[in-house]
């Protein structure tokens, strides 16, 4: 299963380069989501043409249940500070924590989030 980050969804909706991986994952039924991603996506989709169809499609995707592991999130961000690496936002940590807890891969186009995933042994799609 693949947990798709907001950056990959946006590229997909805009038909930008890099969106083919998501298109293939949707075709094979591998895509899952979480509330954090929906929280970021739905306001932007509401103002797009054909938004109702897009929202209905998103509603068919499995939503992973997630309760944040705050200790893991804090230690991950602290490790990035200590190592002088680029920090990522709290929403990205929620997505990575969800992927880690459910044992799924992450599809992101955000380089800092991808690096944090790899540093945390979370596989990328």
Order of alpha helices (4+ residues) and beta strands (2+ residues): beta-alpha-alpha-beta-alpha-alpha-beta-alpha-alpha-beta-alpha
